[in-house]
Amino acid sequence: MRNLGDLVSMASCHQLLLKDLLVTSFVVLAIITSHANGSYKSIFSFGDSNADTGNTLRLVIRPNTPPPYFARLPYGETFFHHPTGRFSDGRLVIDFIAGCVGLPSVQPYSGLSNNTAGLSSKIYGGGANFAIAGATALDASFFANRGIPSPFPISSLRDQLKWFKELLPSLCSASSDCNELVRNSLVVMGEIGGNDYSYPFLQGRNIKEIQGFVPRVVHAIGSGIKDIIKQGAVTILVPGTLPIGCSPSYLTQYNSSNKEEYDHSTRCIGKLNNLSMHHNELLQIELKEIQKLHPHAKIIYADYYKATIRLYRHPQRFGGPYNYNQTVNCGDPTATTCADPSLYISWDGNHYTEAAYKQIFKGILQGPFTIPHFNIPCMS
């Protein structure tokens, strides 16, 4: 968005245009300022299991069948005191964001009836969450064409955006109302992209091949952002990917006696974290390009990597060592659990504890890990 100084410099040639542009600039500034003070009407969330508030559970649960492992305690034990479909002991970053701006937890989309506008408005009054476990930024066909199985073939970012477009008309009576609703909402586009790298890693693909996927993954995220802007979005928070080299599942899978493969300050796997950082570097470049194309929008990069890596650099402040068993899922009757999850960073080897998610949230919305700075004074 041009600043007022730039606009004034054009005054000698474009007096009438300047007046219109000044009015537009002040309107956009008013929208952004209002939103920064926490007046979002709703939140629309997209992503993977780090943001899934129940979509996967609603899709896979069946009558008269045992619940999946993540639908059993100790999942959900810390805050909700029962499983909710979240892949944690409690709340996720998206839950803390909603609470901060004074909205209820963002409802999962799948499995809820949206046959009438009235019913949908009641269910999705605070927005809707389309994030689902196993989601990828790229379509399943990308992986299938390369011989990489995708366990969740209908959960790509493109699929989630399709669900969003299916739901939106039931939330408003006219297209102009829908545009206003989205314009006054906070869109959280991620975290997504981690599974695009996890699936090929699980198939034993080498890191050089996987690094070649990064530009395509970032482009897919960028396309999703452009799509949501077309629907009227003004404020979009875009998380980068997490430090996958610190995940207990990866640390177990790639365990090595070679100390050179680990970062000395975090004890995480260096080459895997380098992949995460490469993704985030390209993502920031993509976001800057999209911002130039859509100066009326406010696109905020949320540095989940830096907000999380500090937890591993100071484990005495944020948690203890990991404890992970590849052969036993958390929630399995034979699994052992920690007495106090708040003392740990990792919950089940692939996801974080509520305590860790809360620290990530604080680093993002109340700390220094957003570009541009995006500090929201919490209402609660």
C-alpha positions in Angstrom: 0.0 0.0 0.0 1.4 3.4 -0.9 2.1 5.7 2.0 0.6 9.2 2.1 4.0 10.8 1.3 4.1 8.9 -2.0 0.6 10.0 -2.8 1.3 13.6 -2.0 4.3 13.6 -4.4 1.9 12.9 -7.2 -0.4 15.8 -6.5 0.8 18.2 -9.2 -0.3 15.8 -11.9 -3.2 13.9 -10.4 -5.2 16.2 -8.1 -8.5 14.4 -8.5 -6.9 11.0 -8.3 -5.1 12.0 -5.2 -8.3 12.8 -3.5 -9.8 9.4 -4.3 -6.6 7.6 -3.2 -6.4 9.5 0.1 -10.0 8.5 0.9 -9.2 4.9 0.0 -6.0 4.9 2.1 -7.8 6.2 5.1 -10.6 3.6 4.8 -8.0 0.8 4.6 -6.1 2.3 7.5 -9.3 2.5 9.5 -10.1 -1.2 8.7 -6.6 -2.4 9.7 -6.5 -0.3 12.9 -9.9 -1.5 13.9 -8.9 -5.1 13.3 -5.7 -4.6 15.3 -7.8 -3.6 18.2 -9.5 -7.0 18.2 -12.8 -6.2 16.4 -12.8 -9.2 14.1 -16.3 -10.6 13.5 -15.0 -14.1 12.8 -12.0 -16.3 12.1 -11.6 -18.6 9.1 -8.8 -21.1 9.6 -7.0 -23.4 7.2 -4.2 -25.8 7.8 -3.2 -29.3 9.1 -3.3 -31.1 12.4 -1.6 -28.2 14.2 -4.8 -26.2 13.6 -7.4 -29.0 13.4 -10.1 -28.5 16.0 -12.1 -31.6 15.2 -12.5 -32.0 11.4 -10.6 -35.2 11.2 -12.5 -36.7 14.1 -15.8 -35.9 12.5 -14.8 -37.4 9.3 -13.5 -40.7 10.6 -15.7 -41.4 13.6 -18.2 -44.2 12.9 -21.0 -45.7 15.0 -20.3 -49.0 16.7 -16.5 -48.8 16.0 -13.7 -48.1 18.4 -12.7 -44.4 18.4 -9.3 -43.5 16.8 -6.4 -43.0 19.1 -6.7 -39.2 19.1 -10.3 -39.5 20.2 -9.3 -41.1 23.5 -7.8 -39.7 26.7 -5.2 -38.3 27.4 -6.0 -36.2 24.3 -7.9 -33.1 25.5 -7.2 -33.8 29.2 -5.7 -30.4 30.1 -8.3 -27.9 29.2 -11.4 -29.6 27.8 -11.0 -32.7 30.0 -12.2 -34.9 27.2 -11.0 -35.6 23.6 -12.1 -33.0 21.0 -10.3 -34.1 17.9 -7.4 -31.7 18.6 -4.0 -33.4 18.4 -2.9 -32.2 21.8 -3.7 -32.3 25.5 -5.5 -29.0 25.2 -5.8 -25.8 23.1 -4.0 -25.0 19.9 -2.7 -21.7 18.6 -5.9 -21.0 16.8 -7.8 -21.4 20.1 -5.6 -18.9 21.8 -6.1 -16.5 18.9 -9.9 -16.8 19.1 -9.9 -16.2 22.8 -7.6 -13.2 22.4 -9.9 -11.4 20.0 -13.0 -12.3 22.1 -14.4 -15.0 19.8 -15.4 -18.6 20.7 -13.3 -21.5 19.6 -13.4 -21.7 15.9 -15.8 -24.5 15.0 -14.7 -27.4 12.7 -16.5 -27.4 9.4 -16.9 -31.0 8.4 -19.8 -33.1 9.8 -21.9 -30.0 10.7 -25.2 -29.4 9.0 -25.4 -26.2 6.9 -28.8 -26.8 5.3 -30.1 -23.4 6.3 -28.5 -20.0 6.7 -30.0 -19.6 10.1 -28.5 -22.8 11.4 -25.1 -22.2 9.9 -25.1 -18.6 11.3 -25.6 -20.0 14.8 -23.0 -22.8 14.4 -20.4 -20.7 12.7 -21.0 -17.4 14.3 -17.4 -17.0 15.3 -16.1 -18.4 11.9 -15.1 -21.8 10.7 -12.1 -24.0 10.8 -11.2 -26.0 7.7 -7.9 -27.3 8.9 -7.6 -31.1 8.9 -4.9 -33.6 9.9 -2.6 -34.7 7.2 -3.4 -31.8 5.0 -0.9 -30.7 2.3 -0.5 -27.5 0.4 -0.1 -29.5 -2.8 -2.9 -31.7 -4.2 -2.7 -35.4 -3.8 -2.1 -35.8 -7.5 1.4 -34.2 -7.1 2.4 -37.0 -4.7 0.7 -39.8 -6.6 2.5 -38.8 -9.8 5.8 -39.3 -7.9 4.8 -42.6 -6.3 4.3 -41.1 -2.8 1.2 -42.3 -1.1 -1.0 -39.6 0.5 -3.0 -41.0 3.4 -5.4 -38.1 3.3 -6.2 -37.5 -0.4 -9.0 -35.0 0.0 -7.5 -32.6 2.5 -5.3 -30.3 0.4 -5.4 -26.6 0.8 -7.4 -26.4 -2.5 -10.0 -28.8 -0.9 -10.2 -26.6 2.2 -10.8 -23.5 0.1 -13.5 -25.4 -1.7 -15.2 -26.2 1.6 -15.0 -22.5 2.5 -16.7 -21.4 -0.7 -19.4 -24.0 -0.1 -20.1 -22.7 3.4 -19.9 -19.0 2.8 -23.3 -18.5 1.0 -25.1 -20.0 4.0 -23.6 -17.4 6.3 -24.9 -14.3 4.4 -27.9 -13.3 2.4 -26.1 -11.7 -0.5 -22.7 -11.7 -2.2 -22.1 -8.1 -0.8 -22.8 -9.4 2.7 -20.4 -12.3 2.2 -17.7 -9.9 1.0 -18.3 -7.8 4.1 -18.2 -10.8 6.4 -14.8 -12.0 5.0 -13.4 -8.5 5.0 -14.1 -8.1 8.7 -12.7 -11.5 9.5 -9.2 -12.7 10.4 -8.0 -15.4 8.0 -5.3 -17.8 9.4 -3.7 -19.6 6.4 -1.8 -22.4 8.1 0.3 -23.8 9.5 0.4 -25.9 6.3 3.3 -27.4 4.2 4.9 -29.6 6.8 3.1 -32.8 5.5 4.3 -32.0 2.0 7.7 -32.9 3.3 6.8 -35.5 5.8 5.2 -37.9 3.4 8.2 -38.2 1.1 10.5 -38.5 4.1 8.4 -41.4 5.3 8.9 -43.0 1.9 12.6 -42.8 2.3 13.1 -40.0 -0.3 16.3 -38.1 0.0 16.4 -34.5 1.2 17.7 -33.2 -2.1 14.6 -34.4 -3.9 12.4 -33.0 -1.2 14.1 -29.6 -1.3 13.0 -29.5 -4.9 9.3 -29.5 -3.8 9.7 -26.3 -1.7 9.0 -23.8 -4.5 5.8 -25.7 -5.5 4.6 -25.9 -1.9 5.1 -22.2 -1.4 3.4 -21.4 -4.7 0.4 -23.5 -3.6 0.1 -21.5 -0.4 0.5 -18.3 -2.3 -2.3 -19.4 -4.7 -4.5 -20.1 -1.7 -3.9 -16.6 -0.3 -4.7 -15.0 -3.6 -7.9 -17.0 -3.7 -9.0 -15.9 -0.3 -8.3 -12.3 -1.1 -10.6 -12.6 -4.1 -13.3 -13.7 -1.6 -12.8 -10.4 0.2 -10.2 -11.1 2.8 -8.3 -8.1 4.1 -6.3 -9.5 7.0 -4.4 -12.8 6.5 -2.1 -14.3 9.0 0.3 -16.8 7.3 2.4 -19.1 9.6 5.6 -20.5 8.3 6.5 -24.1 8.8 7.7 -25.4 12.2 11.3 -26.7 12.9 10.7 -30.3 11.8 14.3 -31.3 12.9 13.2 -30.9 16.5 10.2 -33.2 16.2 10.7 -36.3 18.4 9.4 -38.5 15.6 12.2 -37.3 13.2 14.8 -37.3 16.0 13.9 -41.0 16.5 13.7 -41.9 12.8 17.0 -40.2 12.0 18.9 -40.9 15.2 22.6 -40.7 14.6 25.8 -41.0 16.6 27.3 -38.3 14.4 27.2 -35.1 16.6 27.8 -33.0 13.5 24.3 -33.7 12.3 22.8 -31.9 15.3 22.6 -28.2 16.1 24.6 -27.8 19.3 22.2 -25.2 20.8 19.0 -27.1 20.3 20.1 -30.7 19.7 17.8 -30.8 16.7 18.7 -32.2 13.3 20.3 -29.5 11.3 19.6 -30.5 7.7 15.9 -30.9 8.5 15.6 -27.5 10.1 17.5 -26.1 7.2 14.6 -27.4 5.0 12.1 -25.6 7.2 14.1 -22.4 7.0 14.4 -22.6 3.3 10.6 -23.0 3.0 10.1 -20.0 5.2 12.5 -17.9 3.3 10.7 -18.6 0.0 7.3 -18.1 1.7 8.3 -14.6 2.8 9.4 -13.7 -0.7 6.0 -15.0 -2.0 4.1 -13.0 0.6 5.9 -9.8 -0.4 5.0 -10.4 -4.0 1.3 -11.0 -3.2 1.3 -7.8 -1.0 2.5 -5.8 -4.0 -0.3 -7.2 -6.1 -2.9 -6.5 -3.3 -1.8 -3.3 -1.4 -5.3 -3.0 0.2 -4.7 -6.3 2.1 -2.6 -6.8 5.2 -0.6 -10.0 4.8 1.2 -10.9 8.0 4.0 -13.6 8.1 3.9 -15.5 11.4 7.3 -16.9 12.2 6.3 -20.2 13.8 9.9 -21.4 13.4 11.5 -18.7 15.5 8.6 -18.8 18.0 9.1 -22.5 18.5 12.9 -22.9 18.2 13.4 -20.8 21.3 11.6 -23.4 23.3 14.4 -25.9 22.4 17.1 -23.4 23.1 15.8 -22.8 26.6 14.3 -26.2 27.6 14.7 -25.4 31.3 12.2 -22.6 30.8 9.7 -24.3 28.4 9.9 -28.0 29.0 12.0 -31.2 29.4 13.4 -33.9 27.1 11.2 -35.8 24.6 9.9 -39.3 25.2 8.7 -41.0 22.0 7.8 -44.5 20.9 7.3 -45.1 17.2 5.3 -48.2 17.7 2.7 -46.9 20.2 0.3 -44.1 19.6 -0.6 -41.7 22.4 -4.1 -42.7 23.5 -3.2 -46.4 23.1 -3.9 -48.4 26.3 -0.3 -49.5 26.5 1.0 -45.9 26.1 2.5 -44.1 29.1 1.7 -40.5 29.7 3.4 -37.6 31.5 1.9 -36.6 34.8 2.2 -32.9 33.9 2.2 -32.1 30.1 2.8 -28.4 30.8 6.5 -29.3 31.6 7.0 -30.6 28.0 7.2 -29.2 24.5 6.1 -32.3 22.6 2.7 -34.0 23.2 2.8 -37.2 21.1 6.0 -36.9 19.1 4.4 -35.1 16.2 2.4 -32.4 17.9 2.8 -29.9 20.7 1.4 -29.6 24.2 -1.0 -26.9 25.1 1.8 -25.2 27.0 4.0 -25.1 23.9 1.2 -23.9 21.6 0.5 -21.1 24.1 4.1 -20.0 24.0 4.0 -20.0 20.2 0.8 -17.9 20.3 2.4 -15.4 22.7 5.5 -15.1 20.4 3.2 -14.4 17.4 0.4 -12.2 18.6 2.0 -10.6 21.7 5.7 -10.9 20.7 8.2 -10.1 18.0 7.6 -13.0 15.6 5.4 -11.4 12.9 6.3 -9.4 9.8 5.0 -6.8 9.8 4.4 -6.5 13.5 1.0 -7.6 14.4 0.4 -7.0 18.1 -3.2 -7.6 19.2 -4.2 -6.5 22.8 -6.1 -9.5 24.1 -9.6 -9.0 25.3 -9.3 -11.8 27.9 
